[in-house]
């Protein structure tokens, strides 16, 4: 229908038209809410995988099968990193030096701080204060300690999960070049993925076999032994995330259209992977690993199971890709159904905000529970559930304290919760309760985790006193001075 044929009531009055012209447009929400769900589930999966590894027997086929699937988190993290970075910078100019400065500040400082925390903690855990004092016994012991710390900072080896930060910093280093390549090869990204996928397949195939002649000695052998802390075994997933975000609209439309089928295919791939996992164990058990002639020895069985569940086995990667895609599909359902400002929406945003800190600190809490949490004879499923719940609860306690402390940026990559949002007196009470609980657990039940709970409670007390002092100082200032 032409404009002349439009009914008269379709045209607003001059006053209405003027009001519409000056009314500000609603700000478009560009936040990737589906990524919040992806990130939260993936961080939770990391903790569950580490709990299973820590409290179940290496001979438990079912537990290792679940662990195999949970190791999608390794590849999922790096795909997520590439996705988020590219989504942020695909349509705007990237200042390389500014990008590096901000990114390394948010991840590099927590990496250094947590490496030092774990370095100190693990020595205290083994030998108490005497082990830490021994570091300063002589010049030689100090040099040894410095070399140990330097090695941990280079390799991310202060604790088993910190390699993720080391690889992430490698991604940040090459990302400007990757973005440059994506912008100049638009239309040929499928070929980039093809080449990257072929290299990914080759390196994963090679990593689970004896090294090539060139990598059999010297510096090349050292590099080969540390390949898993380099970007090389993960580059395809990073690039795939980058390409998906670069073509976000098309990628999102594809997921929305085919997600039901993708979920079904993904479930089938997972089922097939688990069937082959069991078959592979049965076949591998026929190999005499320890050379004692007993093909059913404990060593042979452990080797067979660990080999079948190896994260770098090429045939296992299809299930991990399936889980990554399925989780993104589930995230799109959340994206469509979430209600802004609702309790679930606020909880998920808060959990996403805390997730990085939870990842960094969970190993501390999980280790503090050992060895008491390993209860002989307890049902493995029940043991895993109990350990997981306690670990998550303690880690949330730790991160909530850190987010309220002056060292929040150093330890969580996030600025401290604003003073106006903190209740200093409540934090002071919770801190005192934490110290008391820690003392009871340590003194009354000889649980080492009591030491950690008490130490975190003490940090909260100090932070609460700082907050109360700063809030009082602000209250004493004139309003004009505060606004200035």
Secondary structure, 3 states (H helix, E strand, C coil): CCHHHCCHHHCCCHHHHHHHHHCCCCCCCCCCHHHHHHHHHHHHHHHHHHHHHHHCCCCCHHHHHHHHHHCHHHHHHHHHHHHHHHHHHCCCCCCHHHHHHHHHHHHHHHHHHHHHHHHHHHHHHHHHHHHHHHHHCCHHHHHHHHHHHHHHHHHCCCCCCCHHHHHHHHHHHHHHHHHHHHHHCCCCHHHHHHHHHHHHHHHHHHHCCCCCHHHCCHHHHHHHHCHHHCCHHHHHHHHHHHHHHHCHHHHHHHHHHHHHHHHHHHHHHHHHHHHHHHHHHHHHCCCCCCCCCCCCCHHHHHHHHHHHCCCCCHHHHHHHHHHHHHHHHHHHHHHHHCCCCCHHHHHHHHHHHHHHHHHHHHHHHHHHHCCCCCCCCCCHHHHHHHHHHHHHHHHHHHHHHHHCCCCHHHHHCCCCCCHHHCCHHHHHHHHHHHHHHHHHHHHHHCCCHHHHHHHHHHHHHHHHHHHHHHHHHHHHCCHHHHHC
